[in-house]
């Protein structure tokens, strides 16, 4: 009985360790996938400042996240992981960006990512004129940052 219990405990430890390693790899892969465009958007939105609030108070943090996006991310995940306060955290803001993009733009299309982030409109690629100025600003920042690295 004791040997079986020890085996179960050891198995749980191994599974927990493997699960944590797998999640870490997924997170690293998603950071690689989304990091460059997310960083360019962040520079356009807030110059990287996590504590910035828009004039009307709706958009907060380094990625200027609206309350509706926080709700949408929680709906996508199926539980309330994020709060409005999380918009002040760069790490949590980046997580929300990735959740949103992976759900609505899983193929990682950079142009779609930029336009979708600006408008929240799932038909943003058919309505490009609405986001053209923003798209151009982000692309200039993206290219500038690429040259610096």
C-alpha positions in Angstrom: 0.0 0.0 0.0 2.8 2.4 0.9 4.8 1.6 -2.2 1.7 2.3 -4.4 1.2 5.6 -2.7 4.8 6.6 -3.2 4.6 5.6 -6.9 1.4 7.8 -7.3 3.1 10.7 -5.6 6.2 10.4 -7.8 4.0 10.1 -10.9 2.1 13.2 -10.0 5.4 15.1 -9.5 6.7 13.9 -12.9 3.4 14.9 -14.6 3.4 18.3 -12.9 7.0 18.9 -14.0 6.3 17.8 -17.6 3.1 19.9 -17.7 5.0 23.0 -16.4 7.8 22.4 -19.0 5.3 22.0 -21.8 3.4 25.2 -20.8 6.8 27.1 -20.6 7.6 25.9 -24.1 4.2 27.0 -25.4 4.6 30.4 -23.8 8.1 30.8 -25.3 6.8 29.8 -28.7 3.9 32.2 -28.5 6.2 35.0 -27.4 8.4 34.3 -30.4 5.4 34.3 -32.7 3.7 37.4 -31.4 6.5 39.3 -29.6 7.8 41.5 -32.5 4.4 42.8 -33.7 3.1 43.0 -30.0 6.2 45.1 -29.1 5.6 47.5 -32.1 2.0 47.9 -31.2 3.0 48.6 -27.6 5.4 51.3 -28.7 2.7 53.0 -30.8 0.0 52.7 -28.1 2.0 53.8 -25.1 5.7 53.9 -25.8 5.9 50.9 -23.5 4.4 52.6 -20.4 2.2 50.3 -18.4 0.5 52.9 -16.3 -0.9 55.1 -19.1 -4.6 55.7 -19.3 -6.4 57.2 -22.4 -8.0 60.6 -22.1 -11.5 59.1 -21.9 -10.3 56.5 -19.3 -11.4 53.4 -21.3 -8.0 52.2 -22.5 -5.4 51.3 -20.1 -1.8 50.0 -20.0 1.0 49.4 -22.4 -1.3 47.9 -25.1 -4.2 50.3 -24.3 -6.7 47.5 -23.4 -10.4 48.3 -23.2 -12.7 46.5 -20.6 -14.5 44.6 -23.5 -11.2 43.0 -24.5 -10.6 41.8 -20.9 -14.1 40.3 -20.9 -13.5 38.7 -24.4 -10.3 37.1 -23.2 -12.1 35.6 -20.2 -14.9 34.3 -22.5 -12.3 32.7 -24.8 -10.6 31.0 -21.9 -13.8 29.9 -20.3 -13.1 31.4 -16.9 -12.3 34.7 -15.3 -8.5 34.8 -15.5 -8.1 38.5 -16.2 -9.3 41.6 -14.3 -9.5 45.2 -15.3 -6.5 45.8 -13.0 -4.4 43.4 -15.1 -4.3 46.0 -17.9 -1.6 47.8 -15.8 0.6 44.7 -15.9 2.8 44.4 -19.0 2.9 40.6 -18.5 -0.8 40.2 -18.2 -1.4 42.7 -21.1 0.8 40.6 -23.3 -1.0 37.4 -22.2 -4.3 39.0 -23.2 -2.9 40.0 -26.6 -1.8 36.5 -27.2 -5.1 34.9 -26.1 -7.0 37.3 -28.3 -4.8 36.9 -31.4 -4.5 33.1 -31.0 -8.3 32.9 -31.0 -9.1 35.3 -33.8 -5.9 35.1 -35.8 -4.3 31.7 -35.1 -2.3 31.7 -38.4 -0.3 34.7 -37.1 -1.0 37.1 -39.9 0.8 40.3 -38.9 -1.3 42.7 -40.9 -4.5 41.1 -39.5 -3.0 41.2 -36.0 -2.4 45.0 -36.2 -5.8 45.9 -37.8 -7.7 43.6 -35.5 -6.0 45.1 -32.4 -6.8 48.6 -33.5 -10.5 47.9 -34.4 -11.6 44.8 -32.7 -13.5 44.2 -35.9 -13.4 40.6 -37.1 -13.9 41.9 -40.6 -11.0 44.2 -40.3 -9.3 42.9 -43.5 -12.4 43.8 -45.6 -12.5 47.2 -44.0 -8.9 48.2 -44.2 -9.5 51.9 -44.8 -10.6 52.2 -41.2 -7.3 51.1 -39.8 -4.9 52.2 -42.5 -3.2 55.0 -40.5 -2.7 52.8 -37.5 -1.4 50.0 -39.6 1.2 52.3 -41.2 2.3 53.7 -37.8 2.8 50.2 -36.4 4.6 49.0 -39.5 7.0 52.0 -39.4 7.7 51.2 -35.7 8.1 47.5 -36.5 10.6 48.1 -39.2 12.5 50.7 -37.1 12.7 48.2 -34.2 13.9 45.4 -36.6 16.7 47.6 -37.8 17.8 48.4 -34.3 18.3 44.7 -33.5 
